[in-house]
Amino acid sequence: MIFVFNDRDDRDRASDGVSRFGVYLRRYPKLFASDEDGAVTADPAAFTAAAWRVATSPIMAPPYLDWTAERLQSVTFTHSEHAPALITRAQVAVPRPDVLAAVRGFGDWDRGDRWNRGYHTPADHAVSYRPALLTSALLLFHIDAGELHVPQDAPQALTADDAKASVKRLAALLDARMAPVLAALDPQGGAR
């Protein structure tokens, strides 16, 4: 599984005694407002994109939703212009292609250490000594709104139950789509 959910911390670290994610949702109601009247959107694509945004860093730190794939840099969303759907943009660190392998003088991704594994942008001080050439691939996925969780409590209320169901459903869909790419990049297992 590429994505992980911090359900235990969500409960144990909740300032309201129920859900830390729920507290954050109440801080960002405008992300979930429908255009017409400010009520909670019932559109699965808009609701899910907003829930994902709140569940991940930088809004939630530590996040409710995180990923274990070391190569995965970011996951963002836009709305499809031609269908009720989300367009997912997943940025993945990849090896330098052969055409760039002969270019000398550039550093690569910072691989972190045993406590902070992954593919990281080199720190400013490292770049001051040596420029970096970081290669990545942008994975684009069309996810039909019919595949997403339909918020049950909208438009009357914004609930942690709906938000959690939305991000968990989307994570499962993305896991199925991204896993073959990540497995090809790291046959021994790219998730920690």
PyMOL CGO cylinders between C-alpha atoms (Angstrom):
from pymol import cmd
from pymol.cgo import CYLINDER

trace = [
    CYLINDER, 0.00, 0.00, 0.00, 1.44, 3.35, -1.06, 0.3, 1, 1, 1, 1, 1, 1,
    CYLINDER, 1.44, 3.35, -1.06, -0.76, 5.47, 1.19, 0.3, 1, 1, 1, 1, 1, 1,
    CYLINDER, -0.76, 5.47, 1.19, -1.10, 5.26, 4.97, 0.3, 1, 1, 1, 1, 1, 1,
    CYLINDER, -1.10, 5.26, 4.97, -3.64, 6.77, 7.34, 0.3, 1, 1, 1, 1, 1, 1,
    CYLINDER, -3.64, 6.77, 7.34, -2.74, 7.84, 10.83, 0.3, 1, 1, 1, 1, 1, 1,
    CYLINDER, -2.74, 7.84, 10.83, -6.03, 6.79, 12.44, 0.3, 1, 1, 1, 1, 1, 1,
    CYLINDER, -6.03, 6.79, 12.44, -4.51, 6.09, 15.86, 0.3, 1, 1, 1, 1, 1, 1,
    CYLINDER, -4.51, 6.09, 15.86, -2.87, 9.53, 16.07, 0.3, 1, 1, 1, 1, 1, 1,
    CYLINDER, -2.87, 9.53, 16.07, -6.04, 11.08, 14.69, 0.3, 1, 1, 1, 1, 1, 1,
    CYLINDER, -6.04, 11.08, 14.69, -7.92, 9.77, 17.71, 0.3, 1, 1, 1, 1, 1, 1,
    CYLINDER, -7.92, 9.77, 17.71, -5.18, 10.01, 20.35, 0.3, 1, 1, 1, 1, 1, 1,
    CYLINDER, -5.18, 10.01, 20.35, -4.03, 13.54, 19.45, 0.3, 1, 1, 1, 1, 1, 1,
    CYLINDER, -4.03, 13.54, 19.45, -7.47, 15.05, 18.84, 0.3, 1, 1, 1, 1, 1, 1,
    CYLINDER, -7.47, 15.05, 18.84, -7.95, 18.32, 20.73, 0.3, 1, 1, 1, 1, 1, 1,
    CYLINDER, -7.95, 18.32, 20.73, -11.71, 17.72, 20.62, 0.3, 1, 1, 1, 1, 1, 1,
    CYLINDER, -11.71, 17.72, 20.62, -11.31, 14.15, 21.88, 0.3, 1, 1, 1, 1, 1, 1,
    CYLINDER, -11.31, 14.15, 21.88, -12.75, 12.73, 18.65, 0.3, 1, 1, 1, 1, 1, 1,
    CYLINDER, -12.75, 12.73, 18.65, -10.69, 13.46, 15.52, 0.3, 1, 1, 1, 1, 1, 1,
    CYLINDER, -10.69, 13.46, 15.52, -7.67, 15.66, 14.87, 0.3, 1, 1, 1, 1, 1, 1,
    CYLINDER, -7.67, 15.66, 14.87, -8.56, 15.57, 11.15, 0.3, 1, 1, 1, 1, 1, 1,
    CYLINDER, -8.56, 15.57, 11.15, -12.06, 16.72, 12.07, 0.3, 1, 1, 1, 1, 1, 1,
    CYLINDER, -12.06, 16.72, 12.07, -10.61, 19.72, 13.91, 0.3, 1, 1, 1, 1, 1, 1,
    CYLINDER, -10.61, 19.72, 13.91, -8.60, 20.66, 10.82, 0.3, 1, 1, 1, 1, 1, 1,
    CYLINDER, -8.60, 20.66, 10.82, -11.66, 20.25, 8.59, 0.3, 1, 1, 1, 1, 1, 1,
    CYLINDER, -11.66, 20.25, 8.59, -13.53, 22.80, 10.73, 0.3, 1, 1, 1, 1, 1, 1,
    CYLINDER, -13.53, 22.80, 10.73, -10.64, 25.25, 10.22, 0.3, 1, 1, 1, 1, 1, 1,
    CYLINDER, -10.64, 25.25, 10.22, -10.97, 25.10, 6.42, 0.3, 1, 1, 1, 1, 1, 1,
    CYLINDER, -10.97, 25.10, 6.42, -14.71, 25.10, 5.60, 0.3, 1, 1, 1, 1, 1, 1,
    CYLINDER, -14.71, 25.10, 5.60, -14.22, 27.39, 2.58, 0.3, 1, 1, 1, 1, 1, 1,
    CYLINDER, -14.22, 27.39, 2.58, -12.36, 24.60, 0.78, 0.3, 1, 1, 1, 1, 1, 1,
    CYLINDER, -12.36, 24.60, 0.78, -15.59, 22.58, 0.87, 0.3, 1, 1, 1, 1, 1, 1,
    CYLINDER, -15.59, 22.58, 0.87, -18.05, 25.37, 0.05, 0.3, 1, 1, 1, 1, 1, 1,
    CYLINDER, -18.05, 25.37, 0.05, -20.15, 24.99, -3.05, 0.3, 1, 1, 1, 1, 1, 1,
    CYLINDER, -20.15, 24.99, -3.05, -20.02, 27.95, -5.42, 0.3, 1, 1, 1, 1, 1, 1,
    CYLINDER, -20.02, 27.95, -5.42, -23.71, 28.75, -5.18, 0.3, 1, 1, 1, 1, 1, 1,
    CYLINDER, -23.71, 28.75, -5.18, -24.57, 29.21, -1.51, 0.3, 1, 1, 1, 1, 1, 1,
    CYLINDER, -24.57, 29.21, -1.51, -21.56, 28.36, 0.65, 0.3, 1, 1, 1, 1, 1, 1,
    CYLINDER, -21.56, 28.36, 0.65, -23.04, 25.02, 1.74, 0.3, 1, 1, 1, 1, 1, 1,
    CYLINDER, -23.04, 25.02, 1.74, -20.78, 21.95, 1.85, 0.3, 1, 1, 1, 1, 1, 1,
    CYLINDER, -20.78, 21.95, 1.85, -20.32, 20.67, -1.68, 0.3, 1, 1, 1, 1, 1, 1,
    CYLINDER, -20.32, 20.67, -1.68, -21.91, 17.34, -2.50, 0.3, 1, 1, 1, 1, 1, 1,
    CYLINDER, -21.91, 17.34, -2.50, -19.76, 17.03, -5.65, 0.3, 1, 1, 1, 1, 1, 1,
    CYLINDER, -19.76, 17.03, -5.65, -17.56, 13.97, -5.01, 0.3, 1, 1, 1, 1, 1, 1,
    CYLINDER, -17.56, 13.97, -5.01, -14.62, 15.36, -7.00, 0.3, 1, 1, 1, 1, 1, 1,
    CYLINDER, -14.62, 15.36, -7.00, -14.57, 18.77, -5.30, 0.3, 1, 1, 1, 1, 1, 1,
    CYLINDER, -14.57, 18.77, -5.30, -15.18, 17.27, -1.86, 0.3, 1, 1, 1, 1, 1, 1,
    CYLINDER, -15.18, 17.27, -1.86, -12.45, 14.65, -2.26, 0.3, 1, 1, 1, 1, 1, 1,
    CYLINDER, -12.45, 14.65, -2.26, -9.86, 17.13, -3.55, 0.3, 1, 1, 1, 1, 1, 1,
    CYLINDER, -9.86, 17.13, -3.55, -10.56, 19.43, -0.58, 0.3, 1, 1, 1, 1, 1, 1,
    CYLINDER, -10.56, 19.43, -0.58, -10.43, 16.55, 1.92, 0.3, 1, 1, 1, 1, 1, 1,
    CYLINDER, -10.43, 16.55, 1.92, -7.10, 15.34, 0.47, 0.3, 1, 1, 1, 1, 1, 1,
    CYLINDER, -7.10, 15.34, 0.47, -5.67, 18.85, 0.71, 0.3, 1, 1, 1, 1, 1, 1,
    CYLINDER, -5.67, 18.85, 0.71, -6.59, 19.14, 4.39, 0.3, 1, 1, 1, 1, 1, 1,
    CYLINDER, -6.59, 19.14, 4.39, -5.43, 15.58, 5.22, 0.3, 1, 1, 1, 1, 1, 1,
    CYLINDER, -5.43, 15.58, 5.22, -1.89, 16.09, 3.88, 0.3, 1, 1, 1, 1, 1, 1,
    CYLINDER, -1.89, 16.09, 3.88, 1.04, 18.37, 4.59, 0.3, 1, 1, 1, 1, 1, 1,
    CYLINDER, 1.04, 18.37, 4.59, 1.44, 21.29, 4.74, 0.3, 1, 1, 1, 1, 1, 1,
    CYLINDER, 1.44, 21.29, 4.74, -2.05, 21.82, 6.23, 0.3, 1, 1, 1, 1, 1, 1,
    CYLINDER, -2.05, 21.82, 6.23, -1.80, 18.87, 8.63, 0.3, 1, 1, 1, 1, 1, 1,
    CYLINDER, -1.80, 18.87, 8.63, 1.62, 18.29, 10.11, 0.3, 1, 1, 1, 1, 1, 1,
    CYLINDER, 1.62, 18.29, 10.11, 2.01, 15.50, 10.88, 0.3, 1, 1, 1, 1, 1, 1,
    CYLINDER, 2.01, 15.50, 10.88, -0.52, 14.55, 8.22, 0.3, 1, 1, 1, 1, 1, 1,
    CYLINDER, -0.52, 14.55, 8.22, -3.53, 12.28, 8.56, 0.3, 1, 1, 1, 1, 1, 1,
    CYLINDER, -3.53, 12.28, 8.56, -2.75, 10.90, 5.08, 0.3, 1, 1, 1, 1, 1, 1,
    CYLINDER, -2.75, 10.90, 5.08, 0.84, 10.16, 4.10, 0.3, 1, 1, 1, 1, 1, 1,
    CYLINDER, 0.84, 10.16, 4.10, 2.64, 7.90, 1.63, 0.3, 1, 1, 1, 1, 1, 1,
    CYLINDER, 2.64, 7.90, 1.63, 5.39, 5.35, 1.92, 0.3, 1, 1, 1, 1, 1, 1,
    CYLINDER, 5.39, 5.35, 1.92, 6.66, 5.42, -1.66, 0.3, 1, 1, 1, 1, 1, 1,
    CYLINDER, 6.66, 5.42, -1.66, 10.06, 7.10, -1.44, 0.3, 1, 1, 1, 1, 1, 1,
    CYLINDER, 10.06, 7.10, -1.44, 9.95, 8.34, -5.03, 0.3, 1, 1, 1, 1, 1, 1,
    CYLINDER, 9.95, 8.34, -5.03, 6.55, 10.05, -4.71, 0.3, 1, 1, 1, 1, 1, 1,
    CYLINDER, 6.55, 10.05, -4.71, 7.11, 13.80, -4.45, 0.3, 1, 1, 1, 1, 1, 1,
    CYLINDER, 7.11, 13.80, -4.45, 3.61, 15.25, -4.56, 0.3, 1, 1, 1, 1, 1, 1,
    CYLINDER, 3.61, 15.25, -4.56, -0.01, 14.53, -5.41, 0.3, 1, 1, 1, 1, 1, 1,
    CYLINDER, -0.01, 14.53, -5.41, -2.26, 17.38, -6.54, 0.3, 1, 1, 1, 1, 1, 1,
    CYLINDER, -2.26, 17.38, -6.54, -5.59, 17.65, -8.30, 0.3, 1, 1, 1, 1, 1, 1,
    CYLINDER, -5.59, 17.65, -8.30, -7.42, 19.73, -10.84, 0.3, 1, 1, 1, 1, 1, 1,
    CYLINDER, -7.42, 19.73, -10.84, -10.96, 19.34, -12.06, 0.3, 1, 1, 1, 1, 1, 1,
    CYLINDER, -10.96, 19.34, -12.06, -11.54, 17.95, -15.53, 0.3, 1, 1, 1, 1, 1, 1,
    CYLINDER, -11.54, 17.95, -15.53, -12.77, 20.52, -18.02, 0.3, 1, 1, 1, 1, 1, 1,
    CYLINDER, -12.77, 20.52, -18.02, -14.83, 18.03, -20.00, 0.3, 1, 1, 1, 1, 1, 1,
    CYLINDER, -14.83, 18.03, -20.00, -16.25, 15.54, -17.48, 0.3, 1, 1, 1, 1, 1, 1,
    CYLINDER, -16.25, 15.54, -17.48, -17.17, 15.30, -13.80, 0.3, 1, 1, 1, 1, 1, 1,
    CYLINDER, -17.17, 15.30, -13.80, -13.77, 14.00, -12.72, 0.3, 1, 1, 1, 1, 1, 1,
    CYLINDER, -13.77, 14.00, -12.72, -10.50, 14.73, -10.98, 0.3, 1, 1, 1, 1, 1, 1,
    CYLINDER, -10.50, 14.73, -10.98, -7.24, 14.92, -12.85, 0.3, 1, 1, 1, 1, 1, 1,
    CYLINDER, -7.24, 14.92, -12.85, -4.52, 13.65, -10.54, 0.3, 1, 1, 1, 1, 1, 1,
    CYLINDER, -4.52, 13.65, -10.54, -0.98, 14.93, -10.95, 0.3, 1, 1, 1, 1, 1, 1,
    CYLINDER, -0.98, 14.93, -10.95, 1.53, 12.69, -9.17, 0.3, 1, 1, 1, 1, 1, 1,
    CYLINDER, 1.53, 12.69, -9.17, 5.18, 13.76, -9.37, 0.3, 1, 1, 1, 1, 1, 1,
    CYLINDER, 5.18, 13.76, -9.37, 7.64, 10.83, -9.09, 0.3, 1, 1, 1, 1, 1, 1,
    CYLINDER, 7.64, 10.83, -9.09, 11.45, 10.99, -8.87, 0.3, 1, 1, 1, 1, 1, 1,
    CYLINDER, 11.45, 10.99, -8.87, 13.02, 8.92, -11.64, 0.3, 1, 1, 1, 1, 1, 1,
    CYLINDER, 13.02, 8.92, -11.64, 16.58, 7.96, -12.64, 0.3, 1, 1, 1, 1, 1, 1,
    CYLINDER, 16.58, 7.96, -12.64, 18.36, 10.36, -14.94, 0.3, 1, 1, 1, 1, 1, 1,
    CYLINDER, 18.36, 10.36, -14.94, 17.62, 9.36, -18.55, 0.3, 1, 1, 1, 1, 1, 1,
    CYLINDER, 17.62, 9.36, -18.55, 20.47, 8.17, -20.77, 0.3, 1, 1, 1, 1, 1, 1,
    CYLINDER, 20.47, 8.17, -20.77, 20.41, 11.37, -22.81, 0.3, 1, 1, 1, 1, 1, 1,
    CYLINDER, 20.41, 11.37, -22.81, 21.36, 13.31, -19.64, 0.3, 1, 1, 1, 1, 1, 1,
    CYLINDER, 21.36, 13.31, -19.64, 23.67, 10.71, -18.08, 0.3, 1, 1, 1, 1, 1, 1,
    CYLINDER, 23.67, 10.71, -18.08, 26.74, 12.10, -19.83, 0.3, 1, 1, 1, 1, 1, 1,
    CYLINDER, 26.74, 12.10, -19.83, 26.12, 15.65, -18.56, 0.3, 1, 1, 1, 1, 1, 1,
    CYLINDER, 26.12, 15.65, -18.56, 28.75, 16.14, -15.85, 0.3, 1, 1, 1, 1, 1, 1,
    CYLINDER, 28.75, 16.14, -15.85, 28.91, 18.46, -12.88, 0.3, 1, 1, 1, 1, 1, 1,
    CYLINDER, 28.91, 18.46, -12.88, 25.39, 18.03, -11.52, 0.3, 1, 1, 1, 1, 1, 1,
    CYLINDER, 25.39, 18.03, -11.52, 24.25, 16.46, -8.30, 0.3, 1, 1, 1, 1, 1, 1,
    CYLINDER, 24.25, 16.46, -8.30, 21.22, 14.20, -8.05, 0.3, 1, 1, 1, 1, 1, 1,
    CYLINDER, 21.22, 14.20, -8.05, 18.37, 13.74, -5.61, 0.3, 1, 1, 1, 1, 1, 1,
    CYLINDER, 18.37, 13.74, -5.61, 19.43, 13.81, -1.96, 0.3, 1, 1, 1, 1, 1, 1,
    CYLINDER, 19.43, 13.81, -1.96, 18.64, 10.30, -0.72, 0.3, 1, 1, 1, 1, 1, 1,
    CYLINDER, 18.64, 10.30, -0.72, 18.29, 11.33, 2.93, 0.3, 1, 1, 1, 1, 1, 1,
    CYLINDER, 18.29, 11.33, 2.93, 19.45, 9.04, 5.70, 0.3, 1, 1, 1, 1, 1, 1,
    CYLINDER, 19.45, 9.04, 5.70, 18.08, 6.05, 7.57, 0.3, 1, 1, 1, 1, 1, 1,
    CYLINDER, 18.08, 6.05, 7.57, 15.59, 8.28, 9.46, 0.3, 1, 1, 1, 1, 1, 1,
    CYLINDER, 15.59, 8.28, 9.46, 14.52, 10.41, 6.52, 0.3, 1, 1, 1, 1, 1, 1,
    CYLINDER, 14.52, 10.41, 6.52, 14.56, 8.08, 3.55, 0.3, 1, 1, 1, 1, 1, 1,
    CYLINDER, 14.56, 8.08, 3.55, 13.37, 9.18, 0.17, 0.3, 1, 1, 1, 1, 1, 1,
    CYLINDER, 13.37, 9.18, 0.17, 14.25, 11.41, -2.75, 0.3, 1, 1, 1, 1, 1, 1,
    CYLINDER, 14.25, 11.41, -2.75, 14.67, 14.98, -1.53, 0.3, 1, 1, 1, 1, 1, 1,
    CYLINDER, 14.67, 14.98, -1.53, 15.62, 18.25, -3.15, 0.3, 1, 1, 1, 1, 1, 1,
    CYLINDER, 15.62, 18.25, -3.15, 19.19, 19.04, -2.07, 0.3, 1, 1, 1, 1, 1, 1,
    CYLINDER, 19.19, 19.04, -2.07, 19.56, 21.71, 0.60, 0.3, 1, 1, 1, 1, 1, 1,
    CYLINDER, 19.56, 21.71, 0.60, 20.56, 25.22, -0.45, 0.3, 1, 1, 1, 1, 1, 1,
    CYLINDER, 20.56, 25.22, -0.45, 24.11, 24.83, 0.90, 0.3, 1, 1, 1, 1, 1, 1,
    CYLINDER, 24.11, 24.83, 0.90, 24.63, 21.69, -1.21, 0.3, 1, 1, 1, 1, 1, 1,
    CYLINDER, 24.63, 21.69, -1.21, 23.41, 23.47, -4.34, 0.3, 1, 1, 1, 1, 1, 1,
    CYLINDER, 23.41, 23.47, -4.34, 25.81, 26.35, -3.64, 0.3, 1, 1, 1, 1, 1, 1,
    CYLINDER, 25.81, 26.35, -3.64, 28.68, 23.87, -4.13, 0.3, 1, 1, 1, 1, 1, 1,
    CYLINDER, 28.68, 23.87, -4.13, 27.21, 21.86, -6.98, 0.3, 1, 1, 1, 1, 1, 1,
    CYLINDER, 27.21, 21.86, -6.98, 24.10, 22.40, -9.12, 0.3, 1, 1, 1, 1, 1, 1,
    CYLINDER, 24.10, 22.40, -9.12, 21.53, 19.62, -9.18, 0.3, 1, 1, 1, 1, 1, 1,
    CYLINDER, 21.53, 19.62, -9.18, 19.74, 17.97, -12.08, 0.3, 1, 1, 1, 1, 1, 1,
    CYLINDER, 19.74, 17.97, -12.08, 16.64, 16.33, -10.61, 0.3, 1, 1, 1, 1, 1, 1,
    CYLINDER, 16.64, 16.33, -10.61, 14.61, 14.22, -13.00, 0.3, 1, 1, 1, 1, 1, 1,
    CYLINDER, 14.61, 14.22, -13.00, 11.02, 13.25, -12.41, 0.3, 1, 1, 1, 1, 1, 1,
    CYLINDER, 11.02, 13.25, -12.41, 7.96, 12.00, -14.21, 0.3, 1, 1, 1, 1, 1, 1,
    CYLINDER, 7.96, 12.00, -14.21, 4.49, 13.49, -13.96, 0.3, 1, 1, 1, 1, 1, 1,
    CYLINDER, 4.49, 13.49, -13.96, 1.79, 10.83, -13.83, 0.3, 1, 1, 1, 1, 1, 1,
    CYLINDER, 1.79, 10.83, -13.83, -1.65, 12.07, -14.88, 0.3, 1, 1, 1, 1, 1, 1,
    CYLINDER, -1.65, 12.07, -14.88, -4.78, 10.10, -14.06, 0.3, 1, 1, 1, 1, 1, 1,
    CYLINDER, -4.78, 10.10, -14.06, -8.41, 10.80, -14.93, 0.3, 1, 1, 1, 1, 1, 1,
    CYLINDER, -8.41, 10.80, -14.93, -10.57, 9.68, -12.02, 0.3, 1, 1, 1, 1, 1, 1,
    CYLINDER, -10.57, 9.68, -12.02, -14.27, 9.73, -12.79, 0.3, 1, 1, 1, 1, 1, 1,
    CYLINDER, -14.27, 9.73, -12.79, -16.48, 11.24, -10.09, 0.3, 1, 1, 1, 1, 1, 1,
    CYLINDER, -16.48, 11.24, -10.09, -18.51, 8.01, -10.16, 0.3, 1, 1, 1, 1, 1, 1,
    CYLINDER, -18.51, 8.01, -10.16, -15.50, 6.16, -8.72, 0.3, 1, 1, 1, 1, 1, 1,
    CYLINDER, -15.50, 6.16, -8.72, -15.23, 8.52, -5.74, 0.3, 1, 1, 1, 1, 1, 1,
    CYLINDER, -15.23, 8.52, -5.74, -16.98, 8.48, -2.37, 0.3, 1, 1, 1, 1, 1, 1,
    CYLINDER, -16.98, 8.48, -2.37, -20.21, 10.50, -2.38, 0.3, 1, 1, 1, 1, 1, 1,
    CYLINDER, -20.21, 10.50, -2.38, -20.35, 12.64, 0.79, 0.3, 1, 1, 1, 1, 1, 1,
    CYLINDER, -20.35, 12.64, 0.79, -23.34, 11.42, 2.79, 0.3, 1, 1, 1, 1, 1, 1,
    CYLINDER, -23.34, 11.42, 2.79, -23.67, 14.40, 5.13, 0.3, 1, 1, 1, 1, 1, 1,
    CYLINDER, -23.67, 14.40, 5.13, -23.30, 17.16, 2.52, 0.3, 1, 1, 1, 1, 1, 1,
    CYLINDER, -23.30, 17.16, 2.52, -24.62, 19.76, 1.99, 0.3, 1, 1, 1, 1, 1, 1,
    CYLINDER, -24.62, 19.76, 1.99, -25.86, 19.94, 5.60, 0.3, 1, 1, 1, 1, 1, 1,
    CYLINDER, -25.86, 19.94, 5.60, -22.58, 19.16, 7.33, 0.3, 1, 1, 1, 1, 1, 1,
    CYLINDER, -22.58, 19.16, 7.33, -18.85, 18.64, 6.83, 0.3, 1, 1, 1, 1, 1, 1,
    CYLINDER, -18.85, 18.64, 6.83, -17.93, 15.49, 8.75, 0.3, 1, 1, 1, 1, 1, 1,
    CYLINDER, -17.93, 15.49, 8.75, -14.69, 13.64, 9.41, 0.3, 1, 1, 1, 1, 1, 1,
    CYLINDER, -14.69, 13.64, 9.41, -16.43, 10.39, 8.46, 0.3, 1, 1, 1, 1, 1, 1,
    CYLINDER, -16.43, 10.39, 8.46, -17.14, 11.67, 4.93, 0.3, 1, 1, 1, 1, 1, 1,
    CYLINDER, -17.14, 11.67, 4.93, -13.69, 13.21, 4.58, 0.3, 1, 1, 1, 1, 1, 1,
    CYLINDER, -13.69, 13.21, 4.58, -11.95, 10.03, 5.73, 0.3, 1, 1, 1, 1, 1, 1,
    CYLINDER, -11.95, 10.03, 5.73, -14.05, 7.86, 3.42, 0.3, 1, 1, 1, 1, 1, 1,
    CYLINDER, -14.05, 7.86, 3.42, -13.25, 10.21, 0.53, 0.3, 1, 1, 1, 1, 1, 1,
    CYLINDER, -13.25, 10.21, 0.53, -9.47, 10.20, 0.97, 0.3, 1, 1, 1, 1, 1, 1,
    CYLINDER, -9.47, 10.20, 0.97, -9.36, 6.46, 1.64, 0.3, 1, 1, 1, 1, 1, 1,
    CYLINDER, -9.36, 6.46, 1.64, -11.32, 5.70, -1.53, 0.3, 1, 1, 1, 1, 1, 1,
    CYLINDER, -11.32, 5.70, -1.53, -9.13, 7.99, -3.62, 0.3, 1, 1, 1, 1, 1, 1,
    CYLINDER, -9.13, 7.99, -3.62, -5.96, 6.55, -2.08, 0.3, 1, 1, 1, 1, 1, 1,
    CYLINDER, -5.96, 6.55, -2.08, -7.08, 3.03, -3.05, 0.3, 1, 1, 1, 1, 1, 1,
    CYLINDER, -7.08, 3.03, -3.05, -7.73, 4.17, -6.63, 0.3, 1, 1, 1, 1, 1, 1,
    CYLINDER, -7.73, 4.17, -6.63, -4.36, 5.91, -6.87, 0.3, 1, 1, 1, 1, 1, 1,
    CYLINDER, -4.36, 5.91, -6.87, -2.55, 2.98, -5.31, 0.3, 1, 1, 1, 1, 1, 1,
    CYLINDER, -2.55, 2.98, -5.31, -3.87, 0.68, -8.02, 0.3, 1, 1, 1, 1, 1, 1,
    CYLINDER, -3.87, 0.68, -8.02, -2.85, 3.11, -10.77, 0.3, 1, 1, 1, 1, 1, 1,
    CYLINDER, -2.85, 3.11, -10.77, 0.58, 4.11, -9.45, 0.3, 1, 1, 1, 1, 1, 1,
    CYLINDER, 0.58, 4.11, -9.45, 1.82, 0.79, -8.07, 0.3, 1, 1, 1, 1, 1, 1,
    CYLINDER, 1.82, 0.79, -8.07, 2.98, -0.61, -11.45, 0.3, 1, 1, 1, 1, 1, 1,
    CYLINDER, 2.98, -0.61, -11.45, 5.08, 2.49, -12.15, 0.3, 1, 1, 1, 1, 1, 1,
    CYLINDER, 5.08, 2.49, -12.15, 6.67, 2.51, -8.70, 0.3, 1, 1, 1, 1, 1, 1,
    CYLINDER, 6.67, 2.51, -8.70, 7.32, -1.24, -8.89, 0.3, 1, 1, 1, 1, 1, 1,
    CYLINDER, 7.32, -1.24, -8.89, 9.06, -0.81, -12.24, 0.3, 1, 1, 1, 1, 1, 1,
    CYLINDER, 9.06, -0.81, -12.24, 11.29, 1.91, -10.78, 0.3, 1, 1, 1, 1, 1, 1,
    CYLINDER, 11.29, 1.91, -10.78, 12.11, -0.08, -7.65, 0.3, 1, 1, 1, 1, 1, 1,
    CYLINDER, 12.11, -0.08, -7.65, 11.62, -3.82, -8.27, 0.3, 1, 1, 1, 1, 1, 1,
    CYLINDER, 11.62, -3.82, -8.27, 12.86, -4.62, -4.74, 0.3, 1, 1, 1, 1, 1, 1,
    CYLINDER, 12.86, -4.62, -4.74, 10.12, -2.46, -3.24, 0.3, 1, 1, 1, 1, 1, 1,
    CYLINDER, 10.12, -2.46, -3.24, 9.99, 1.33, -3.39, 0.3, 1, 1, 1, 1, 1, 1,
    CYLINDER, 9.99, 1.33, -3.39, 7.94, 1.70, -0.23, 0.3, 1, 1, 1, 1, 1, 1,
    CYLINDER, 7.94, 1.70, -0.23, 9.56, 1.75, 3.16, 0.3, 1, 1, 1, 1, 1, 1,
]
cmd.load_cgo(trace, "trace")
